Amino acid sequence: MFSKYIEQAAARAGNRRDYQGVCAIIRNLKKAGGKDQALAIKQKLFINYANRPAFRDELTRV
């Protein structure tokens, strides 16, 4: 449920503020007890969006 929503939000994201919003969702997932799932999503996004340095920067802060 969370992963699909996060992936859709990441696809729509186009600036740093949007990237921060995606990372906030990942943090909420982590707090809700989905630490392993959050890590997997983070790694997947890091690979899929390698050409977006601002997004990668925000992902490292999660």
N, CA, C and O of each residue as an XYZ file, in Angstrom:
248
protein
N       0.835     -1.184      0.000
C       0.000      0.000      0.000
C       0.882      1.251      0.000
O       0.760      2.104     -0.879
N       1.757      1.350      0.978
C       2.644      2.505      1.061
C       3.574      2.571     -0.146
O       3.803      3.645     -0.702
N       4.106      1.428     -0.545
C       5.114      1.427     -1.607
C       4.553      1.958     -2.921
O       5.217      2.728     -3.615
N       3.351      1.557     -3.261
C       2.727      2.032     -4.501
C       2.527      3.554     -4.442
O       2.803      4.263     -5.409
N       2.050      4.036     -3.308
C       1.822      5.472     -3.128
C       3.138      6.248     -3.212
O       3.203      7.305     -3.840
N       4.176      5.720     -2.580
C       5.478      6.388     -2.593
C       6.043      6.427     -4.012
O       6.587      7.446     -4.436
N       5.916      5.334     -4.736
C       6.420      5.294     -6.108
C       5.679      6.285     -6.999
O       6.288      6.933     -7.850
N       4.377      6.403     -6.807
C       3.606      7.366     -7.596
C       4.001      8.794     -7.244
O       4.128      9.643     -8.127
N       4.195      9.058     -5.964
C       4.605     10.398     -5.534
C       5.992     10.730     -6.081
O       6.247     11.868     -6.476
N       6.876      9.755     -6.106
C       8.227      9.975     -6.628
C       8.183     10.263     -8.128
O       8.948     11.088     -8.629
N       7.298      9.590     -8.832
C       7.180      9.811    -10.277
C       6.675     11.222    -10.579
O       7.059     11.819    -11.584
N       5.820     11.748     -9.715
C       5.277     13.101     -9.910
C       6.244     14.184     -9.449
O       6.146     15.328     -9.892
N       7.167     13.840     -8.571
C       8.063     14.828     -7.966
C       8.964     15.452     -9.020
O       9.520     14.766     -9.878
N       9.093     16.771     -8.933
C       9.903     17.462     -9.923
C      10.847     18.497     -9.342
O      11.668     19.063    -10.063
N      10.738     18.748     -8.051
C      11.652     19.701     -7.424
C      11.976     19.231     -6.009
O      11.406     18.255     -5.521
N      12.885     19.928     -5.369
C      13.367     19.480     -4.058
C      12.249     19.408     -3.020
O      12.236     18.504     -2.185
N      11.333     20.332     -3.067
C      10.226     20.311     -2.101
C       9.391     19.036     -2.270
O       8.973     18.426     -1.286
N       9.157     18.648     -3.506
C       8.428     17.402     -3.766
C       9.224     16.196     -3.271
O       8.662     15.259     -2.704
N      10.535     16.231     -3.491
C      11.395     15.140     -3.032
C      11.344     15.035     -1.506
O      11.324     13.938     -0.949
N      11.324     16.179     -0.851
C      11.236     16.183      0.610
C       9.912     15.584      1.066
O       9.854     14.901      2.088
N       8.860     15.839      0.316
C       7.560     15.251      0.638
C       7.577     13.739      0.519
O       7.015     13.039      1.362
N       8.214     13.236     -0.516
C       8.332     11.781     -0.696
C       9.126     11.186      0.468
O       8.765     10.138      1.003
N      10.189     11.850      0.848
C      11.009     11.362      1.959
C      10.240     11.405      3.279
O      10.447     10.558      4.148
N       9.365     12.379      3.427
C       8.534     12.448      4.636
C       7.595     11.245      4.705
O       7.357     10.703      5.784
N       7.070     10.836      3.570
C       6.203      9.654      3.532
C       7.006      8.412      3.923
O       6.519      7.554      4.658
N       8.229      8.328      3.428
C       9.087      7.189      3.772
C       9.376      7.187      5.270
O       9.380      6.130      5.902
N       9.618      8.366      5.840
C       9.853      8.454      7.291
C       8.623      7.998      8.070
O       8.749      7.314      9.086
N       7.435      8.373      7.598
C       6.199      7.941      8.265
C       6.054      6.428      8.212
O       5.640      5.804      9.189
N       6.389      5.848      7.084
C       6.350      4.388      6.955
C       7.310      3.749      7.952
O       6.987      2.751      8.596
N       8.478      4.336      8.064
C       9.486      3.821      8.990
C       8.979      3.878     10.434
O       9.168      2.936     11.204
N       8.335      4.991     10.790
C       7.788      5.150     12.139
C       6.644      4.179     12.408
O       6.433      3.757     13.545
N       5.914      3.830     11.363
C       4.773      2.929     11.513
C       5.209      1.473     11.643
O       4.369      0.580     11.749
N       6.500      1.236     11.636
C       6.991     -0.116     11.844
C       7.446     -0.809     10.577
O       7.752     -2.001     10.601
N       7.496     -0.094      9.488
C       7.916     -0.699      8.230
C       9.351     -0.354      7.888
O       9.648      0.090      6.779
N      10.238     -0.560      8.847
C      11.638     -0.175      8.656
C      12.270     -0.897      7.465
O      12.954     -0.277      6.650
N      12.043     -2.199      7.367
C      12.620     -2.976      6.265
C      12.025     -2.556      4.923
O      12.736     -2.434      3.926
N      10.717     -2.338      4.915
C      10.045     -1.919      3.687
C      10.525     -0.525      3.274
O      10.733     -0.266      2.088
N      10.697      0.361      4.239
C      11.174      1.712      3.945
C      12.577      1.672      3.349
O      12.881      2.411      2.413
N      13.418      0.818      3.888
C      14.778      0.688      3.369
C      14.766      0.159      1.935
O      15.523      0.633      1.087
N      13.915     -0.813      1.673
C      13.823     -1.381      0.324
C      13.332     -0.337     -0.679
O      13.858     -0.242     -1.788
N      12.334      0.438     -0.292
C      11.806      1.481     -1.177
C      12.870      2.543     -1.423
O      13.053      3.007     -2.548
N      13.557      2.914     -0.371
C      14.608      3.925     -0.485
C      15.687      3.469     -1.468
O      16.123      4.248     -2.316
N      16.112      2.230     -1.357
C      17.135      1.702     -2.261
C      16.632      1.649     -3.701
O      17.367      1.961     -4.638
N      15.385      1.255     -3.866
C      14.798      1.181     -5.205
C      14.740      2.567     -5.850
O      15.086      2.726     -7.021
N      14.306      3.562     -5.087
C      14.228      4.926     -5.613
C      15.617      5.475     -5.913
O      15.810      6.196     -6.892
N      16.572      5.133     -5.071
C      17.948      5.599     -5.264
C      18.496      5.105     -6.601
O      19.211      5.828     -7.294
N      18.155      3.874     -6.952
C      18.613      3.298     -8.219
C      17.810      3.859     -9.395
O      18.380      4.233    -10.420
N      16.488      3.915     -9.240
C      15.625      4.354    -10.342
C      15.812      5.820    -10.706
O      15.638      6.199    -11.865
N      16.162      6.639     -9.735
C      16.290      8.074     -9.985
C      17.738      8.527     -9.816
O      18.020      9.520     -9.146
N      18.635      7.790    -10.429
C      20.066      8.092    -10.340
C      20.408      9.423    -11.001
O      21.414     10.047    -10.663
N      19.577      9.853    -11.938
C      19.853     11.102    -12.652
C      19.247     12.324    -11.963
O      19.224     13.410    -12.542
N      18.760     12.160    -10.744
C      18.198     13.281     -9.984
C      18.999     13.462     -8.693
O      18.639     12.909     -7.654
N      20.073     14.228     -8.760
C      20.955     14.361     -7.596
C      20.273     14.972     -6.371
O      20.608     14.608     -5.244
N      19.339     15.878     -6.564
C      18.645     16.472     -5.419
C      17.788     15.421     -4.710
O      17.698     15.408     -3.482
N      17.166     14.551     -5.487
C      16.345     13.488     -4.904
C      17.230     12.512     -4.136
O      16.892     12.094     -3.028
N      18.351     12.157     -4.724
C      19.278     11.248     -4.047
C      19.794     11.872     -2.755
O      19.963     11.183     -1.749
N      20.041     13.174     -2.788
C      20.493     13.875     -1.589
C      19.440     13.783     -0.489
O      19.767     13.512      0.666
N      18.192     14.007     -0.844
C      17.113     13.926      0.144
C      16.940     12.497      0.660
O      16.653     12.297      1.840
N      17.112     11.516     -0.205
C      16.971     10.118      0.224
C      18.049      9.727      1.230
O      17.807      8.898      2.107
N      19.227     10.313      1.112
C      20.289      9.980      2.066
C      19.972     10.513      3.460
O      20.556     10.055      4.442
N      19.065     11.463      3.556
C      18.706     12.056      4.853
C      17.591     11.303      5.568
O      17.247     11.631      6.703
N      17.031     10.302      4.915
C      15.930      9.536      5.527
C      16.497      8.571      6.537
O      15.747      7.828      7.170
